[in-house]
Every structure is written in structure tokens, then in C-alpha cells.
């Protein structure tokens, strides 16, 4: 099912010897850092151009809209086309988009429609890239190393989140066009490194037929969605993931808004996010051990409940220290939950369906994200900070019952067991 040699050591050192995964990871770390720099700067540039907070928010909305809109068709493309070419095309588009932004900003010709179009195209590119990347990882990484590989990807995201904002601010402080130029360079580096992957990233034979006419994109999409919904474990995740994202993100939006209302200075609010990023990275480093030590089902239930008790101290004490500690604790465990579930999902999904299943899961999971700040703001205005926090804590507990009461989730064993089971089923 994979094209790599099995290593007895499944840790980070063994994974570092995997040439294809290493160049993919390094390239995307650089590219993601560049994108975090740009997405941080988008609202600043939009506000500087218009003086409107609405247009500043529209840049972030355009990015999310582009990503969400691209995910489902991107899953079909990942299962139909050469994944390396899809990823390199996305990176090449990023080079052109950000070079155009840097050039027009440098000569004073940047316009708001151009900026919003770039944000939209960035989201589309990210949506197109993600399923192909996951399919590529499934090809170049052995089953035993999937938890470590996906944990390393989680670390990449936290590093980019931690460094991207201050780096973007520093570059923006030098001149407005410099963050965009840096992102164009990051996309170019990713494009070069993606070309160094040696494994064959062509679509699986089951998705390409020389004797039958190629099915329509919509038919391929329905096949992926039917497969996902037909599996009880996947079905529970489709219901649980958007709800928990809504509840947990609204919880922390309320926490940050309460700090702002309480007069907390921006430096201390920024340190809250820094603490979250640091503990997210630490959590990603220990995630492979947690994944291997615990049954995947129990780990999923543990993660589902991990944010619930945090609502109580955040409701009672509106201070940066308490908020930082709660956020750090929750994000410390989160990489293990994400990587554990993703490893199991990739192992039990036929290789020819990886792209469509990944895109369906990611699309549904992030569909509720734009509603989180709205829910937080409404509850904060209607109930006040303490009661809004407690209500969201109760909502998080109710949502956590979904995987807890599901036998299909609770019964998933440790990775050592389900790897054997999936191999036997594949024979």
C-alpha cells in the first residue's frame, strides 16, 4: 500500500531519513510560514487602504471562502491527477499571485479588489493543495510512521502560527510590499522542493481506467462522500468535528474578547497566543508516543472532553495567565488527537479514495468555523462574559458526548492492533 521501506523505528529520527517526506515537509513549512505572514498582513493592508474594519475582515473571509469552496473538488483531483503536479501548480500560482502583490504595492498601484482576489486565490490554492498533500504522505510514509508524520505536520502548523504574526508585523514595518515578496519566495522554494520528490505520485490504478470512459467529477465526488458516510466511525466524525470546532473556537473567542473588554494590553493578549503556539509545538513532539500508547478511540474521547473543564476557570478568572494556561493545556493534547484520528482514517481508507475522504472531512470540519466569532459575540452581548463562558462549556460537554456514546469510536484499538487488522483486510 506504500512505496517506502518499513523502518522498525517510528520516531522523528527515522522519519528524517525518509527523503520524500522530508523535502515535502520542509517545503511546506517554509510555504506555510510565508502564507501566515501574508494572511496576518492582509487585514492591515486592507484597513490602511480603506480605514474600514469591515473590509479588513473581508480579506480573511475571502481566504476562508476560497479554501472551503476548493476542498471538495480538490479531493476528486487528488484521486484523479498526479498529486505532485497538483501541488506544484498550487505553489506556482502562489508565486505569481504574491509577486503581483509585491510589485503593485512597491509602485503604489495596489488596489483593494486585487488584494481580495489574492486572498481568495490563496484560499483556493490551500484547498487544492491539502488533499493532494495527504495522499502524497500516504504514498511516501509507511503505516507505522503515519502518526509521527502527521504529528510533525501539526508541529509545522503551530510553528507557522507562532512565528508568522510577529514576522509579518516586522516585515510590514519595513515596507508594505515586503511580506508579499517574502511569501512569493516561500512558494518558489516549495515549488522547487516538491520537484525533488522521487516517489510516483500518480493516481492509483483503481481511479484511472483505459477501457471505461472517465466518470464525471460529480460521480467521483459522490463516491467519496458515500464511502465516508457509510463508515460509522467516519460518520461520527462528520457530525462531531464541526460542532466541536464551533464550540471550542467560540469559547476562546469569548475569552479573548473578555480580555479586550477588561482593558488588557495587546502585549499580554499576544503572549496568550504565544503560549498556545509553544504548547501546541510541545504537544506535537509528544503526540506520537501518546498515539501509540493509547487506544485511538479512547484518545479521541479524551480530546473531546479536554476543553470542557477549562471553561470553569476561564469563567471565574478573566486574566491573561488563566486564559493562557487553559489554551496551552487544550492545545497540548490537540495534536495527538488530530494526528491519531487522521492516521487511523488514512490507514482504513483505500489509497484511491484518500483525497476525496480527506477533502470531505476537512470541508465539513471547517464549515462551522466562520460562525464561531458570531456565536461568541452574541453570547457575550446577551449573557455577559462569565455566563457566556459557562454556556459554551456546557455546549462543549454536550458535543463531547457524541464520540463518547459511539461504540464505533470507543472500540478503535491501539495503532499496533488496527494496523494488523487493516493489512489483513487489504489482502
N, C-alpha and C positions, 0 to 999 in steps of 0.2 A: 504493500500500500504506500510505501515511501521509497525514495530513491537514495537514502543515505544508509550508512552502516551503523548498526546499533552500538552505542557505547555503554559499557557497564556503569560508568559514572554519569549520572544525570544532572550534575550541578552546573554552575555557571562556567567553571573552567573547561569542562568537557564541551559545553556548547560553544565556547570561544574557538574551539578547533574546527567548528563547522563553518567553512569558508562562506558558503552561500548565505546562511543566516546572518553571519557577522557583517557582510557588506550590505545586506538589506537593512539590518538594524542600525548600523552607523549612518547610512544614507538617510533613513527616515528620521533618526534622531536629529540630524542637522536640519532636515527639511521641516520637521515639526517645530523645532525651536524658531526657525525663521517665520513660520506661519503664526506662532504665538506672538512673536514680535509685531507682526502686521495686524493681527486681529486686535491687539492691545491699542495700536495706534489709530486704527480706523475711526473709532468714536472721537478721538482727539482731533483728528484732521477734519472730520465732518462738522464738529462743533466749531472749530476755528473758522471754517468756511461759511457757516450759516448762523452761528450763535443760537442754534436750536437744539435742545436736548432730545427732541423727537427725532430729528434727522441723525443725531449721534447714535441713538438706539437703533435706527433703521439699518445702519451698517451691520450691526450684529445680527439683526433679524434677517437680512439678506443672506448672510453666511449660513445661518441655520436652515433657511428655506432651501437654499441650493443643495445643501447636504442631504436633507430629508427627501427632497424630490429626486435625487440621483440614486439613492441607495437601492431601491428595488430593481430598476433596470440594470444597475451595476452588477447585481448578483447574477443576473442572466448572462451578462457579457463575460463575467469572470469564469463561468462554466462553459462558455462557447468559444472564447478567443484566447490567444496566447497571453497569459497573465503578465509576463514580463513586458510585453508591448503595451498592454493597457496601463500598467504602472508608469512606464517611461513616457507614454503620451500625456498622462496627467501631469507628470513633472515638467515636460516640455511646455505645456500650456501655462504652467505656473511661472516659468522663466519669462515667457512673452508678456503675461499679464503684469507681473511686477516690474519688469523692465520698462513697460509703457508707463506705469505709475511713477517710477523714479524719474523718467525722462520728462514727463509733463510737469511733475512737481518742481523739478530743478529749473525749468524755464518759466515757471509761474503760470502754466496753462492747464493745471489740473482742475477738473470740474466735478461737481457732486454726482452727476449721472455716471461718469467714468469711475469714480470711487465705489459707488454702489454696485455697478456692474462687475468690478473687480472682486468685491466681497461675495457676490453671487457666484461668480465663476470659481472662486476659491472653495466655496462650499460644495459646488458640483464636483470639482476635482477631488476633494477629500472623500466625497461619497462614492465616486467611481473607483478610487484607489483602494478603499478599505476591504471590500470583498476579495479583490484580486490578491491583496497582501496576505489575507488569511488563508486563501487557497494555496498561495506560494509557500507559506510557512508549513502547511500540512504536507507539502511535497518535499521540502528540504530538511525537515526536522523529524526525527524518529518519534514514535509514540511515547517512549519513556521520557523524552526531553520536552514534550509539549508543555507541561506545567512550568518548567523553567523558562522556556522561550516566551510563553505568554506573560509570565511574571516579569520578565525583562522588558517586554513591551509596556507593561503597566508602569515600570520604573521610568521608561522613556517619557511617558506622558506627564508624570509628576515632575521630572527634571525640566521639561519644557515649560510647564506651568509655573515652576518656581523661578526659573531664570528669565523667561520670556518677557514678563511685565517690566522688571527693572531694566533689562537690556533695551527693550523697546523705548522706555522713557529716556534712557541715556542717549540713544541714537537720535530720537526725536528732538532732544535738547540741543544737539549739534546742528541739525538742519532737517527740515520736514521730509525731504526725499530719501534720506539715508536708510531708514528702516526698510523701505521698499526695495532699495538696491541690495541690501543685505539678504532679503528674502529671495530675490531673483538669483543671487549667488547660491543660496541654500538649495533651491530647486535644481540648479545646474549641477551641483555636487551630487544630489540624489540621482539625477538622470545618468551621470557617469557611473556611479557605483552600481546602479541597477543593471547596467550593461555588463557587469562583471559576474553576474550570477551564472554558474555553469550548468545547473540542473535544467532539464527540459520542462518548461512551464506551459507546454501546450495543453489544451483541454483534454480531459480524459476521453478515451475512445467511445465510452457509452453516450457521450453528448454529441459526437460527430459521426454521422452516417454517410457513407458514399453511395448507398443503394436506395435510401429513402430521401424524399425532399425534406429540406430543413424546416422544422416546425416554426411557427410564428413565435415571436418574443413573448406574447401573452400566454401562449400554451406552456412555454418553458417556465414562465413565472408562476402559473397556476400549479405546475408540477412541484415546484419548490415549496409553495405555500401549503399544498395538500400534504406533502411529506411532513412538514413542520407541525401542522395541526393534528395529524394522525398519531403522533407520538405523545403519550400522556405527559412525560417529563417536559418536552418542548412546549406543550400546550399550557402547562402551569407557568412556565417562564414567560410565555407571551402575555399572560394575564397579570402576573406578579410584577415583572420588571418595569412597565410604565407606571404602575401605581406606586411602587416604592420609590422610583425616581421623582415622582411628583411630590410625595410626602416628605422625603428626606431633603430634597432641594428647597422646598418651601420652608422647612424647619430652619435651615441655615440662612435663607434669605431673611426670615424674620429676625434671626439672631443678629445679622449684620445691620439690618435696618434699625433695630433697637439700639445698637451701639452708636449709630449715626444720630438718632434722636436724642440719645443721652449725652451728646456732646463729645464723644470720644474722638481724639485727634486722628487724622488719616494715617499717621505713622503707626500707631498701635493697631489700627484696623488692618494695615498692611502686614504687620507682624503676625496677626491671626492667620492670614493666608499663607505666610511663610512657614509657620508651624505645621499647617496642614500639608504643605508640599514636602517638608522634610520627613514627616512621619509616613506620608504616602510612599516615599522612596524607601524608607526603612522597612515598611510593610512588604514592598515588592521584593526586597532582598531575602526576607524570611518566608515568603509565600510558598516557594517550592517545598520546604520542609513541612509546613502546615498542610499543604495539599496531600503530600504522601502519607502523613501521619494520621489524618482523619478521614473517615468515610465522606465521600463527596456530598452525599445527601445531608449528612449532619452538619458539614461545613456550611452548606447553603442555608440551612435553617439558622445556624449560629449567626451568619452575616445578616440574615433577615431581621433578627432581634437586636443586633449590636447597636443600632442607633436609638432604640426605644428608650432605654434608661437615661440617655443623655439629655432628653428633653426636660427632665426634672431639675437638675442643677442649672441648666440654661434659663429655665423659667424663674428660678428663685434668685439667681445672682447674675445681673446684667453687667458683667465685667469682661474685658478682653482676655484675662487669664483663664476664666472659666470657659468661655467660648472656644479659645484656642485649644484647651485641654480636651474638650468634648470632640471638637472637629478632628484633632490629631488622633484620638483613640478610634473614632469611627473609620478614618481613612487608613489607619494602620492595618486593620483587618480586611479592608475592602479589596486590595489587590489579590489576596488569596481567594476570596470569593469569586471575583471576576475570572481569574485565571483557571481556577478549579472547574467552574461550570463550563467555561469555553473549551478546556481540554477534553472534558467528557463529551461535550456536544460534537467536537471535531472528530473524536475517535469513533463515535457511533454513527456518524453521517457518512454515506458513501462519498468517495472523493469527487465524483462527478456532480454532486449536489452541494458541495461546501459553500460555493459562492452564493447561491440562492438562499440557503438556510442562514448563513451569516448575515446577509443583507436584510432578510425578513426580521430576524431577531433584533438587529441594530435599529432598523426603522421603527419597529413597534416600541422598543425600549426608549428611544429619544422623542417619540411623538408627543409625550406629555410635558417635555422639558419647558417649552415656551409658556405653559400655564403656571409653572411653579412661582415665578415672581408675582404674577397676578393674584394667585391664591394667597400668597404671603401678605401682599398689600391689603387685600380685602379683609383678611382676618385681623391684621394689625389695626386697621381703622375701626372695625366693628367691635372687637373684643379687647383690644389693648394687648401689650406685649406678653404679659405673663399668661393670660388665658389663651392667646393665640398659640403660644408655645405648647401649652398642655393639650390643646385640641389636636395639634399636629402630632404630638407624641402619641395620643390615643389613636389617631389615624394610622400612624406607623405601626402600632401594635396590631390593629385590625388587618392591615396589609400583610404583616408578618405571619398571620395565621394561614395564609394561602399556601405557602410551601410547607408549613408545619403540619397541616392536616392532610397533606397529599402523600399517599403511600408511594406514588411513583417517584417522588423526590426523596423521601426518607429512606427508601430501600436501596438507593445507589451506594455501592460499597466503596472501599478504598481503590485508588487507581491501580494498584497491583492486581486487584481482582478483576475490575472491569476491563483492563487491557487484555487479559487472558480470554475473557468472555467474548469481547469484540473480535479477537483474532479467530476464535473457533467459529463464530458466526460468519466470518468472511470466507471461510474455506468451503 
